[in-house]
Amino acid sequence: MDQPTVGILHPGSMGAAVAACAATNAVEVLWCETGRSAASKERAARFGLTPVATLSDLLDRSDIAISLCPPAAAEDLARDVAGHRFAGVYVEANAINPERVKRIAGLLEPTATVVDGGVVGSPPVRGKTPTLYLSGPAAATERIEALFTGTAVQTTVLGTEIGKASALKLAYASFQKTSRVLVALAIGMAREHGVDQELIEVASKRTDSYLSEPQYVAKTAARAWRWGPELEEAADALAAAGLPPEMLRAAASTLARWHEVKDDSELTLTDALDRLAHP
């Protein structure tokens, strides 16, 4: 199969790292630098991505477009792409619920071929190997599998039905992310009564407990700006399935208290808990 040209929309911490893996089997990987932050430009340069001036330039030159952006922006971005009548393979890899993926497919088809994607795991850097789950037309998912062959991004195809990959991503996220929010609340309560170290000691006797790893609270706080909207998407998916969404919405509301510490790598456990108690 000929090597494709790939466009990444947009190169955040996950998107840039995934795009760099795709570059292994692509002619080049493009990104649109117009309107992006200095941090995005530095990140794209670090990962060896090729800048273009406009979205039209990117789409005209790309055989495959991969959308990895904040969940709230996914449909607006897809509308922009649909407006350019993109005719390649569009990988909708955002953490959004299955119904939104189907709406996006409706926007882009039949001009483009839509593949539903869900990334489970950390960005593929420093030995991390996330899995990109795929569902959609067989020929298109095969192209995406080939794109990531031999890279740190593993791929698994779940079938041809749009929505399956997103459902799996959000089902996992609803546990993984909410459980870490519960850790923050439990440790915050214990700290208020001077028994936080005792709580951690109790939890450390259970090797499968997030409570024994309180350092993740600060990491959770720094990622709250991304995780909150993702849990809202998961809550919508629960509601669509006739299941109660309130717990995930409450976790998303809790995460909103940390929005001001977006991507703060210097945040400590104490700082995170203080902001949780006094937003």
HELIX and SHEET records of a PDB file:
HELIX    1   1 SER A   13  ALA A   22  1                                  10    
HELIX    2   2 ALA A   23  ASN A   25  5                                   3    
HELIX    3   3 ALA A   38  ARG A   46  1                                   9    
HELIX    4   4 LEU A   55  ARG A   61  1                                   7    
HELIX    5   5 PRO A   71  ALA A   73  5                                   3    
HELIX    6   6 ALA A   74  GLY A   83  1                                  10    
HELIX    7   7 PRO A   98  LEU A  108  1                                  11    
HELIX    8   8 ALA A  138  LEU A  147  1                                  10    
HELIX    9   9 LYS A  164  GLU A  192  1                                  29    
HELIX   10  10 ASP A  196  SER A  204  1                                   9    
HELIX   11  11 TYR A  210  SER A  212  5                                   3    
HELIX   12  12 TYR A  216  ALA A  222  1                                   7    
HELIX   13  13 ALA A  224  ALA A  240  1                                  17    
HELIX   14  14 GLU A  246  LEU A  255  1                                  10    
HELIX   15  15 ALA A  256  VAL A  261  5                                   6    
HELIX   16  16 LEU A  269  ALA A  277  1                                   9    
SHEET    1   A 8 THR A  50  VAL A  52  0                                        
SHEET    2   A 8 GLU A  28  CYS A  32  1                                        
SHEET    3   A 8 THR A   5  LEU A   9  1                                        
SHEET    4   A 8 ILE A  64  SER A  67  1                                        
SHEET    5   A 8 VAL A  89  GLU A  92  1                                        
SHEET    6   A 8 THR A 113  VAL A 120  1                                        
SHEET    7   A 8 THR A 131  SER A 135 -1                                        
SHEET    8   A 8 GLN A 154  VAL A 157  1                                        
END                                                                             
